[in-house]
């Protein structure tokens, strides 16, 4: 009888994901999974029918898996995951009729929060397997498909171990190699996030029903994300055990796009939350000073043959920059924009990290957009009039696009004395019983201390003084700074509602952005939401 040496791969346990207080967000749970060995199939049609009837899986999907793995004759191929115990027991009684089927008790991902940032794991595809098998993945592996699960796949997966066995021709282990022929797997690293589970759940609960949008809250000193809510959200668990074609089609055809992470994948005109950037450019270039009053606002301003309205029909009168921000006067910023070239606006916007990627530790972040002269010429012809477009950009309208995360990071930097911290979700990782702290970048906003102080004062007055557009966010025991925005959109629906800013007290210093798609006015819709989340966080911070 001929003996054979067989190398058995030992797969690692995937690392888990926890919040800042070490409470689970994504963990591993026990799962009964059904496998098939193609080389042992007696009757393909009967086995596919048996699996379909017992586990409610489309027979065509089962036959497809069998066909795609027909040359892996003696490999166990995963068919069904996360089978309830009672179903497993009932089906087990009939497995003697189907020698190609077997059950295995394994680990499966379990997500405790409906969210976008964790992402989800899913069955490896044939193309992914061709790419990853050199790293030790099998055709049955689950891998990160989106979110943190994908971004940190390499450290969450871990490293395979192996065991050397000598077996006889019947496959029985002869147990000759008992020492030094087993390498233990290195389990994946655990991620400790900056997220606060309590705040995350609360923020999710206060988002307006039947609206889409997002809320981001971050620590202005570190850049750590405390809450990350994109609405509508989805339960990542629907993907872990495999998702039917019908359910997947229902999700991707949903007009509300629940799979869209609006915080980093959604780009929108920022509206008036953009105005402090133009104000600081004017101060830095010394085309205005804190006392400069520009054209009197009488409800709008003519440029050529077009009348650009202010949101206040009766007008604000003549204002200096601080009150122009406080009352959000459009005419002041229309006029101010004429003192700069489009290239200056483009450059300074990006120097404030708007319409550029933040570098957050999530895949596929979009950078947004700010038009250049060349872009206008390419799209509208060489005789395009730049002035009208530039005036529109001055109040965050027109072609400018930003993500909610970019706006949150900018306002957080204003609250952090002009130091922009890179937004991030991972605080540290625990790997092989060692803890590794994340290192994040920081940059300086392009403004002097005097300009920064004036912008900060403007934002404080916006929230805390009479007729400021953000007074609905005012809280007596906490200093709240912010700016409202109501941005028109190409869909012609109700304006997008923005409120962004920061809050300081003896317990914390946080930045935030509240964005409600087609929600209406920022001051009446988004500002009250910000007030609620700030008050709540004050109550739960130790």
Secondary structure, 3 states (H helix, E strand, C coil): CCCEEEEEEECCCCCCEECCCCCEEEEEEEEEEEEEEHHHCCCHHHHHHHHHHHHCCCHHHHHHHHHHCCCCCCCEEEEEEEECHHHHHHHHCCHHHCCCEEEEEEEEEEECCCCCCCCCEEECCHHHHHHHHHHCCCCCCEEECCHHHHHCHHHHHCECEEEEEEECCCCCECCCCCCCCEECCECCCEEEECCCHHHHHHHHHHCCCCCCEEEEEEECCCCEEEEEEEECCCCCHHHHCCCCHHHHHHHHCCCCCCCCCCCCCCCECCHHHHHHHHHHHHHHCCCCCCCCCCCCECCEEEECCEEEECCCCCCCECCCHHHHHHHCCHHHHHHHHCCCCHHHHHHHHHHCCCCCCCCCCCCCCCCCECCCHHHHHHHHCCCCCHHHHHHHHCCCCCCCEECHHHHHHHHHHHHCCCEEECCECEEEEEECCEEEECCCCEEECCCCHHHHHHHHHHHHHHHHCCCCCCHHHCECCEEEEEEEEEECCCCCCCCEEEEEEEEECCCCEEEEEEEECCCCCHHHHHHHHHHHHHHHHHHHCC
